[in-house]
Amino acid sequence: MTNNICKQITIITESALEHRLTDDIQRLGAHGYTITNARGKGHRGVRNADWSTSSNIRVEVVCGASVAIAITEHFKEHYFENYAMILFTSDVEVMRSEKF
C-alpha cells in the first residue's frame, strides 16, 4: 500500500460559522471534514468549550494541494478580517488516499 502526501487544513474559529464554513469547504472541492469543540486562550482571551454561539470549533480537512489553496485563499478573503479565526496547514501522509 502506497502512502501519499496530502494537505491538512486546521481552522479554529467561532462556532456560529460552522454551517457557512462546511458549505464553503465542500463547494471548494473537499470530500469531507471533521469538527470538534475547542477551548483555549489566545489573542481574544479565554474561550470555553460550551456548544453555544460564543464557543469555538476546530475544523480539520484533509485534501489535495489545489483544494487546500482554494480553501485557504477563500477563507482569507471572506473571513479573516471580521471573525476570530486562525488557520494553518501541514503536510500529512495518508493511507487510503482515494478518500481524499
N, C-alpha and C positions, 0 to 999 in steps of 0.2 A: 504494500500500500504506500503510495507516494503522499507525502505531506506537502502542502502548498502554503505560500505566504499570502496572507490577506491583510487587510487593514481592520483594526478595531477602533471604532469611534466611541468615546465615552463623553456623555453630556450630563452635567449636574445643573439642575435648574428648578424653577418654580413648578410645583405640581399642577397649577392651573393651566399650564401649557401642554399637558400630556397629549390631548387629542389632536391639537394642531401639529405638534412635532411628529407624532406617529403617522398622521396623514402625509406630511411632507416626506418623511423617511421612505415610506412605501412608494409615493409618487416619483421620487428621485431614483428609484431602482433597487433599493434594498429588499431582500427577501423576508426579513424579519427583524426583530429587536427583542430585548429583554429590559423590563422596567422593575426597579426595586425602590423602596423608600430610602431616603438618605438623610443623614443628620451630620452636623459638624459645625465648625466655626471657620469663618472666612472673612473677607473684606466687609461684608454686610452684617457681621455679627454671628451669634449662635442661632442655628435653626434646629428645631426639634423634628421628630420623625412621625408626628401625627399625620394621618391622611386627611388633610384639610387644605384649603386654598393657601395657607401660609407655610406649608411644608415644602420640602424639596424631594425630587426624584432623581434617580440615576438611570439614564437610558444608555444601553450598550448595543452597538450594531457591529456585526462582522460582515464585511463586504469586500468587493474588489476595489482597487485603487481609484478607478474613474468614478465609481459611485461615491466613494469617500470624499473625493474632491468636490463633487456636486453637492453633497450634503453639507460639508463644512463651509463652502462658499455661500450657499443659500442661508444657512443659519447666521453666518457672519453679517450678511446683508440685511436680514429681516428681524433678527432677534437681539444681537449683542448690545445695541445702543439703548434699548428700552427695557430689558429684562435682566434679572440676576441669572447669569449663565456662564459656566465655564465649559470648555470643550477641549479635549485632547485626543490625539490619535497615536496609535502604535502599530507596529508590525506584529502579527501573530501567526504562528504556524498552526494550520488546521488540518485535521483529518476529515475525511468525507467532504472534500472541497466542493462537490456538486451541490451541496446545501446552500452555498454562498454565491 
